[in-house]
Amino acid sequence: MPRVVAAGLEASLERFSDRTLLAAGKVNLISVEAVEQRFGARWALRQEQVYGFTQRILERGLGPRGLFLRVSETDFLIVQPDLGRLAGQAACLRYLREILEHFLGDSHLAPKGILQVTRIAPGALDAKQVDLAAVTRMADEVAAAPAPAAPAAAEAAPAPRPRIDQWSPFVSADGRQLRVSATLEPVYELKGFTRIGFRMNRRVIVTRTGEALGPAALADLSAAELLRIDLATVARGIDRVRADSSGQQQLSLIVPLSYASLSSARGRAELIQPLREAGGLVSCGAICEILDIEGAPAGALSSVVAMVKPFALLVVGRLNTGAGPLLARLAGAGLRALSIECPQGLSDTEFALWATQTIRSSKRVAPSVMVYGVSSERRAGELGVLGATHVSLRLG
């Protein structure tokens, strides 16, 4: 398949035009087109950030003889002379997975973004799809391989923090492989429309089908499975904040954790330390958002909030529904805010009715109301007039 090359790169491309390297399959492309498509209209504002992060990944991953060059708005040309065809393509897949995980919270599209270059010509190049199965298998084998043994002098060094790979993906009790995906979504205070930090927009996905589990399906999981998801979530948040390329420390991070996990002694013991670690990476601290609170006994929820409060900037309750009778029992639990996803596809009249009822009921429980995934700044303004305090705008 032909790929267009930006003008003015003829001299730079000469370094990649070695027939021997091309014939050996050592010249490849990685495409960040999946990021461009997901960002949509926001691509023009975010593309330099994507380029910068990609450049850092490639500079870190390529060996001393490796080369890379951005040849179009979404394509990076890569040559790794010291790696064989399959090993080099697997390395490209690992680089692209990290890029997509950072910007999209999901890397399942990465294999389709790896192409082998077969010919380089002025203004264009020819590329073909790599052997997806073989390249994916090798990349997974490298990722799963044990790290080399550390030298004896380093034995006293502290153990590294567990990565998300320890928790996700995993096989549930009913045999499905589940993985945790999370993206960072900016949250704004409506009073001055200033950003207060990011929320983690978490999804639990069935690997085979790509289906995201809804609240009812998540409620059917065991306590051990929910804890595993929560540990993956907070690990993902730590990774996201550490990998942030803006150069500025973020104000806060909203971390969603299950009531089932926080209400058990084992769950709290495992989650408090990573929650504190996440809080230490942002200037104001982490905000703990407790999920699935509607059915929780009022006294038990109040106890959980009291136990988590010393380790978080704020404790927020996440709602699945804005129904008044369900919210009334949450009063007195000590929650500083309630959060809820904004329903999509509502007419202006339906939206106004939903917002009025939800905000009125929520204000009886907590002083602040956070509405996520609002479709426009106009509707965000309407929410502010009705009494909401914070919003996030829908991405994509």
Helices and strands as residue ranges (DSSP letters): E 2-4, H 10-13, G 14-16, H 19-23, E 27-31, H 33-39, G 40-42, H 43-61, E 67-70, E 75-79, H 85-104, G 110-113, E 114-121, E 124-129, H 132-144, G 152-154, G 164-166, E 170-171, E 177-189, E 194-206, H 215-219, H 223-242, E 252-258, H 259-262, H 265-280, E 285-291, H 298-308, G 309-311, E 314-318, H 324-328, E 337-341, H 348-363, E 368-374, H 377-386, E 390-393
